[in-house]
Amino acid sequence: MTNKARKGLGLKRFLKIGLAIIASFAIVAGVGFFAYWQYLKTTPQYSLALLVDGVTDQKNGSGKKIYFLRRLPRDPFAIDPEIKAEQTWGKRAYASPPENPREGDDVYDVYSLASGAGINGTRYRDW
C-alpha cells in the first residue's frame, strides 16, 4: 500500500467516525445532558476540541463530564506539523451549503483542508 493510499484510508476512517461523533454530541445535547447554547455563548465558535475537553453532564447533577474523543486526530494530509490537530480540519456550519462550506456557530460537518486528490481523482475536501 502506498503512503498516499494509507493516508487516504486514515482520512476516510476519521471522516466516517468523526461525523458519527458529531452526531452523538448533537443527540446528547438534544436530550438535555448539557445546554448546547450555553456553550455557544461562552465559546465564540464551536470547537472540535470540545469533543475532547468534554461537556458537563447537567442531567445527573454530579458535575461529571461527558467525553466524545480521547484526542482529536490530525488530517493525515496536513503538511505543517506545528499546526494543532483541530486546525487541520475544515468545519462546516449547519447553515452553510455543502458545496460552499463555511464555519459558523456550530459544526455540522468536517472536511479535509488538503489541496490534493485521492487515487480516484476526487478532491480530499469533497470526501
C-alpha positions in Angstrom: 0.0 0.0 0.0 1.4 3.4 -1.0 1.8 6.2 1.5 -0.9 8.2 -0.3 -3.3 5.3 -0.1 -2.5 4.8 3.6 -3.2 8.4 4.3 -6.4 8.3 2.3 -7.6 5.3 4.3 -6.9 7.3 7.5 -8.8 10.3 6.2 -11.8 8.2 5.2 -11.8 6.4 8.6 -11.8 9.7 10.6 -14.4 11.3 8.4 -16.8 8.4 8.9 -16.1 8.1 12.7 -15.9 11.9 13.1 -19.3 12.5 11.7 -20.8 9.8 13.9 -19.2 11.5 17.0 -20.5 14.9 16.0 -24.0 13.3 15.6 -23.6 11.7 19.1 -22.7 15.1 20.5 -25.9 16.6 19.0 -28.0 13.8 20.3 -26.6 14.1 23.8 -27.3 17.8 23.7 -30.8 17.3 22.3 -31.8 15.0 25.2 -30.7 17.6 27.8 -27.4 16.3 29.1 -25.9 19.7 28.6 -27.0 23.2 27.5 -25.6 23.4 24.0 -26.5 27.0 23.5 -24.7 27.9 26.8 -21.5 26.5 25.3 -22.1 28.7 22.2 -22.4 31.8 24.5 -19.1 31.0 26.3 -17.2 29.9 23.2 -17.4 32.3 20.3 -17.3 29.5 17.8 -18.0 25.8 18.4 -14.7 24.0 18.6 -13.8 20.4 17.8 -11.7 20.5 20.9 -14.9 20.4 22.9 -15.3 16.8 21.8 -12.0 16.1 23.7 -12.4 18.6 26.6 -15.9 17.3 27.3 -19.1 18.9 28.4 -20.6 19.0 31.9 -23.4 16.5 32.4 -26.3 18.6 33.6 -28.8 15.8 33.8 -27.4 13.9 36.8 -26.2 17.0 38.8 -22.8 15.4 39.6 -20.8 17.8 37.6 -19.0 15.0 35.8 -18.1 15.5 32.2 -19.2 13.6 29.1 -16.3 13.0 26.7 -16.6 12.1 23.0 -13.0 11.6 21.9 -9.7 10.8 23.7 -7.8 13.0 21.3 -8.6 14.8 18.0 -6.6 13.2 15.2 -4.8 15.3 12.6 -5.8 15.3 9.0 -3.3 12.7 7.6 -2.6 15.0 4.6 -1.8 18.1 6.8 1.7 19.2 6.0 2.7 21.5 8.8 3.5 19.6 12.0 3.3 22.8 14.1 -0.4 23.3 13.4 -2.8 21.9 16.1 -4.9 18.9 15.1 -8.1 21.0 15.2 -6.7 23.5 12.7 -6.0 20.7 10.1 -9.8 20.2 9.6 -12.3 22.4 7.8 -15.5 22.9 9.7 -18.9 23.4 8.1 -21.7 25.0 10.0 -25.3 23.7 9.6 -26.3 27.0 7.8 -23.8 26.7 5.0 -24.3 24.6 1.9 -22.1 21.5 1.2 -20.7 22.9 -2.0 -19.5 26.1 -0.2 -18.7 25.1 3.4 -18.2 27.8 6.0 -17.6 27.9 9.7 -20.3 29.3 11.9 -21.9 28.9 15.4 -21.9 25.1 15.2 -20.1 22.2 13.4 -22.3 20.1 11.2 -19.6 18.5 9.1 -15.8 18.3 8.8 -13.6 18.0 5.8 -10.0 17.9 4.8 -8.2 21.2 4.0 -5.7 19.3 1.9 -5.4 20.5 -1.7 -4.8 17.1 -3.3 -7.0 14.4 -4.7 -7.3 10.7 -3.9 -6.3 7.9 -6.3 -9.8 8.0 -7.7 -9.4 11.8 -8.6 -11.8 13.1 -6.0 -10.5 16.1 -4.1 -9.9 15.3 -0.4 -12.1 18.2 0.7 -15.0 16.6 -1.2 -14.7 13.2 0.6 
